[in-house]
Amino acid sequence: MAENNPDRVVLITGAASGIGAAVCRRIAGPGCSLVLHTRGSQDSRRQDLEAVAQQAEKAGSPVLTLFGDLSEDGLASGLVEQSLVHFGRLDQIVSNAGFADRRPLGEVDRETLDRSLRAMPGAFFDLVTAALPTLQDSAWGRVVAVSSFVAHVYAADGLFPATAAAKAGLESLAKSLAVQLAPTGATVNCVVPGYTRKDATGHSALSEEGWQRAIGKTPNGRIAEPDDHAAAVSFLLSRDASHITGQVIHVDGGLTLA
Ligand SMILES: NC(=O)c1ccc[n+]([C@@H]2O[C@H](COP(=O)([O-])OP(=O)(O)OC[C@H]3O[C@@H](n4cnc5c(N)ncnc54)[C@H](OP(=O)(O)O)[C@@H]3O)[C@@H](O)[C@H]2O)c1
């Protein structure tokens, strides 16, 4: 039975809305067991994750839902441990949870920088460190980190210094891991969103006016949909992408070229 011996077990962090939820919708189905996570500090966000989980179960995926703040010590490694206890193995990780802070240097405080580093590269480090043995053993090992254009575009009217530092660290860790895991066949890549439409329940660092400006800055004249990124992530998770590793793939309508 596929449920007892799935083709792959996939952990997606930040899956209650936006890109994480879109990835879940793309890959859910028989043979794909899912561990879905959100911080869940508000009941409504826990309910959002449960709604995503119900959709995935309807599509044929067994699902485990987990909650917690990735900036807290031990949370990320605990997600891996709970995945292993529940499903017996973990083949793929989508390290998607994140947030943006657009305060410039001089206004952004040290605590925000530290929290950003703990919740993004720090959590990635803990996730993949805990998962290393199961990724190495997997016949279908994949890691995809969701980064951000803010680590690549430095425009005077759109600086995100704390977030940029966190996402740049995430990309560096992903490249090191890609080389380390390459002999095992497991791949590690980054998807780098440009400006992307938020679900009504998501967290936005921009005003309505800021989102309008974002459209103007994007060469193809639109912001991304979460599913634009989910398409890239699900491809990188697929067996077809087995020879792609250590790459940083921009899904941004040309934003980083402008
Ligand atoms: N939307 C954009 O324009 C854009 C652009 C570039 C990059 N990105 C990146 O894409 C990823 C997904 O963004 P999105 O817009 O789809 O997200 P979203 O809808 O705002 O959802 C973010 C998810 O991450 C979780 N999360 C945030 N901080 C967390 C923490 N400290 N601990 C645990 N979970 C945390 C949230 O949990 P709760 O809701 O439960 O708190 C939520 O499930 C993020 O890494 C973001 O940086 C987005």
The ligand as an SDF file (V2000), in Angstrom:
LIG
                    3D

 48 52  0  0  0  0  0  0  0  0999 V2000
    5.5350   36.9430   -1.0080 N   0  0  0  0  0  0  0  0  0  0  0  0
    6.6430   37.5370   -1.4820 C   0  0  0  0  0  0  0  0  0  0  0  0
    6.5730   38.6120   -2.1130 O   0  0  0  0  0  0  0  0  0  0  0  0
    7.9890   36.8840   -1.3040 C   0  0  0  0  0  0  0  0  0  0  0  0
    9.0770   37.4250   -1.9840 C   0  0  0  0  0  0  0  0  0  0  0  0
   10.3280   36.8520   -1.8190 C   0  0  0  0  0  0  0  0  0  0  0  0
   10.4900   35.7500   -0.9770 C   0  0  0  0  0  0  0  0  0  0  0  0
    9.4280   35.2440   -0.3260 N   0  0  0  0  0  0  0  0  0  0  0  0
    9.6770   34.0900    0.5760 C   0  0  0  0  0  0  0  0  0  0  0  0
    8.7920   33.0340    0.2820 O   0  0  0  0  0  0  0  0  0  0  0  0
    8.5260   32.3000    1.4700 C   0  0  0  0  0  0  0  0  0  0  0  0
    7.0140   32.1270    1.5980 C   0  0  0  0  0  0  0  0  0  0  0  0
    6.4300   33.4230    1.5630 O   0  0  0  0  0  0  0  0  0  0  0  0
    4.8490   33.6110    1.3880 P   0  0  0  0  0  0  0  0  0  0  0  0
    4.6560   35.0210    0.9530 O   0  0  0  0  0  0  0  0  0  0  0  0
    4.2660   32.5060    0.5980 O   0  0  0  0  0  0  0  0  0  0  0  0
    4.4600   33.3980    2.9360 O   0  0  0  0  0  0  0  0  0  0  0  0
    3.1720   33.6820    3.8480 P   0  0  0  0  0  0  0  0  0  0  0  0
    1.9170   33.3480    3.1020 O   0  0  0  0  0  0  0  0  0  0  0  0
    3.3120   35.0030    4.5170 O   0  0  0  0  0  0  0  0  0  0  0  0
    3.4330   32.5260    4.9260 O   0  0  0  0  0  0  0  0  0  0  0  0
    4.6340   32.4530    5.6020 C   0  0  0  0  0  0  0  0  0  0  0  0
    4.7040   31.1060    6.3060 C   0  0  0  0  0  0  0  0  0  0  0  0
    5.9460   31.0440    7.0350 O   0  0  0  0  0  0  0  0  0  0  0  0
    5.6470   30.8320    8.4100 C   0  0  0  0  0  0  0  0  0  0  0  0
    6.6230   31.5180    9.2490 N   0  0  0  0  0  0  0  0  0  0  0  0
    7.0410   32.8010    9.1720 C   0  0  0  0  0  0  0  0  0  0  0  0
    7.9230   33.0560   10.1560 N   0  0  0  0  0  0  0  0  0  0  0  0
    8.0500   31.9030   10.8740 C   0  0  0  0  0  0  0  0  0  0  0  0
    8.7850   31.5110   12.0190 C   0  0  0  0  0  0  0  0  0  0  0  0
    9.5780   32.3710   12.6830 N   0  0  0  0  0  0  0  0  0  0  0  0
    8.6550   30.2450   12.4830 N   0  0  0  0  0  0  0  0  0  0  0  0
    7.8510   29.3670   11.8440 C   0  0  0  0  0  0  0  0  0  0  0  0
    7.1360   29.6780   10.7570 N   0  0  0  0  0  0  0  0  0  0  0  0
    7.2150   30.9140   10.2830 C   0  0  0  0  0  0  0  0  0  0  0  0
    4.2520   31.3890    8.6120 C   0  0  0  0  0  0  0  0  0  0  0  0
    3.6720   30.8580    9.7930 O   0  0  0  0  0  0  0  0  0  0  0  0
    2.4310   31.6070   10.5680 P   0  0  0  0  0  0  0  0  0  0  0  0
    1.5990   32.2700    9.5140 O   0  0  0  0  0  0  0  0  0  0  0  0
    1.7460   30.4850   11.2730 O   0  0  0  0  0  0  0  0  0  0  0  0
    3.0290   32.6130   11.4790 O   0  0  0  0  0  0  0  0  0  0  0  0
    3.5860   30.9480    7.3300 C   0  0  0  0  0  0  0  0  0  0  0  0
    3.1710   29.5860    7.3840 O   0  0  0  0  0  0  0  0  0  0  0  0
    9.1780   33.0640    2.6220 C   0  0  0  0  0  0  0  0  0  0  0  0
   10.3950   32.4660    2.9780 O   0  0  0  0  0  0  0  0  0  0  0  0
    9.4210   34.4380    2.0250 C   0  0  0  0  0  0  0  0  0  0  0  0
   10.5530   35.0800    2.6060 O   0  0  0  0  0  0  0  0  0  0  0  0
    8.1800   35.7710   -0.4740 C   0  0  0  0  0  0  0  0  0  0  0  0
  1  2  1  0
  2  3  2  0
  2  4  1  0
  4  5  1  0
  4 48  2  0
  5  6  2  0
  6  7  1  0
  7  8  2  0
  8  9  1  0
  8 48  1  0
  9 10  1  0
  9 46  1  0
 10 11  1  0
 11 12  1  0
 11 44  1  0
 12 13  1  0
 13 14  1  0
 14 15  2  0
 14 16  1  0
 14 17  1  0
 17 18  1  0
 18 19  2  0
 18 20  1  0
 18 21  1  0
 21 22  1  0
 22 23  1  0
 23 24  1  0
 23 42  1  0
 24 25  1  0
 25 26  1  0
 25 36  1  0
 26 27  1  0
 26 35  1  0
 27 28  2  0
 28 29  1  0
 29 30  1  0
 29 35  2  0
 30 31  1  0
 30 32  2  0
 32 33  1  0
 33 34  2  0
 34 35  1  0
 36 37  1  0
 36 42  1  0
 37 38  1  0
 38 39  2  0
 38 40  1  0
 38 41  1  0
 42 43  1  0
 44 45  1  0
 44 46  1  0
 46 47  1  0
M  CHG  2   8   1  16  -1
M  END
$$$$
